[in-house]
């Protein structure tokens, strides 16, 4: 189980612009990334360089970037630019899969190099 954490001054703050009661994500609980990550998952986390955070919100894990968006919002205008979370997931395993996907995509784009212990998936 992913442990909750205390927000620091420079941490990403969660926002839900669609929340009609005006609380805007105050019920979102910041949580730690999973323990016991694989080498490639750690590299994916390092790739984000504190530019992503995971929250428990409305029973799901929401991974967001610096915008803090917990839900899809906006109309694309200057006043309401499009914002959305990076991922909305149900389980800790899906959070790990998100990190695996991030690593794979960054590796394919040449942003990070393969981790020595990576095993290629059979297609």
C-alpha positions in Angstrom: 0.0 0.0 0.0 1.3 3.4 -0.9 1.8 5.7 2.1 0.5 9.2 2.4 3.0 12.0 2.7 3.1 15.6 3.9 3.3 18.3 1.2 6.4 20.5 1.3 6.4 24.2 0.2 7.7 23.4 -3.3 5.5 20.3 -3.9 2.8 20.1 -6.6 -0.6 21.1 -5.2 -3.7 19.2 -6.4 -6.5 21.1 -8.1 -9.9 19.9 -9.3 -11.5 22.8 -11.3 -14.6 20.6 -11.9 -15.3 20.2 -8.2 -18.6 22.0 -7.8 -18.4 22.4 -4.0 -15.4 24.8 -4.4 -12.9 22.7 -2.5 -10.8 22.2 -5.6 -9.1 19.0 -4.7 -8.6 19.6 -1.0 -9.6 16.0 -0.3 -6.8 14.7 -2.5 -4.2 12.9 -0.4 -0.6 13.1 -1.6 1.0 9.7 -1.5 4.5 8.3 -1.9 5.5 6.5 -5.1 5.5 2.7 -4.6 8.4 1.0 -2.7 10.7 -1.6 -4.2 10.7 -0.1 -7.7 12.7 -1.9 -10.4 15.7 -0.1 -11.9 13.8 1.0 -14.9 10.9 2.3 -12.8 13.4 4.3 -10.7 14.9 5.8 -13.9 11.4 6.7 -15.0 10.8 8.5 -11.7 14.1 10.3 -12.1 13.0 11.3 -15.6 10.1 13.2 -14.0 12.5 15.1 -11.7 9.9 16.0 -9.2 7.7 17.3 -12.0 5.0 14.7 -11.3 3.2 13.6 -8.2 0.7 10.9 -7.2 -2.4 11.6 -5.2 -5.2 9.4 -3.9 -8.4 11.1 -5.0 -11.9 9.8 -5.1 -10.7 6.3 -4.6 -8.2 6.3 -7.4 -4.5 7.1 -7.9 -4.1 10.3 -9.9 -0.7 11.2 -11.3 -0.4 14.8 -12.2 2.3 17.2 -13.5 3.1 20.7 -12.3 -0.4 21.9 -13.2 -1.8 19.7 -10.3 -4.8 18.8 -12.4 -6.8 15.9 -11.0 -9.4 15.9 -13.7 -9.7 17.0 -17.3 -10.6 20.7 -17.5 -10.6 23.7 -19.7 -11.8 24.7 -23.2 -8.4 25.6 -24.7 -8.8 29.3 -24.4 -6.2 31.6 -22.8 -8.4 31.9 -19.7 -9.1 28.2 -19.4 -6.3 26.2 -21.1 -6.6 22.5 -21.4 -5.4 20.7 -18.3 -5.6 17.0 -17.4 -3.8 14.5 -15.2 -1.1 12.3 -16.6 -2.9 9.2 -15.5 -5.9 8.1 -13.4 -5.3 4.6 -12.1 -7.0 2.1 -9.8 -4.2 0.1 -8.3 -0.6 0.4 -7.1 0.3 -2.1 -9.8 -1.1 0.3 -12.4 1.1 3.1 -11.0 4.1 0.8 -11.5 2.9 0.1 -15.1 2.7 3.8 -15.7 6.4 4.1 -14.6 7.3 1.2 -16.9 5.5 2.9 -19.8 7.2 6.2 -19.1 10.6 4.4 -19.1 9.8 2.6 -22.4 8.6 5.7 -24.1 11.6 7.8 -22.9 13.9 5.0 -24.0 12.3 4.8 -27.5 12.6 8.6 -27.8 16.3 8.4 -26.9 15.9 10.4 -23.7 17.1 7.7 -21.4 19.3 4.8 -22.1 18.3 1.1 -21.5 18.8 -0.1 -18.0 21.3 -3.0 -18.0 18.9 -5.5 -16.5 16.0 -4.8 -18.8 14.4 -7.7 -20.4 12.8 -7.0 -23.7 9.1 -8.0 -23.9 8.3 -10.7 -26.4 6.0 -9.4 -29.1 
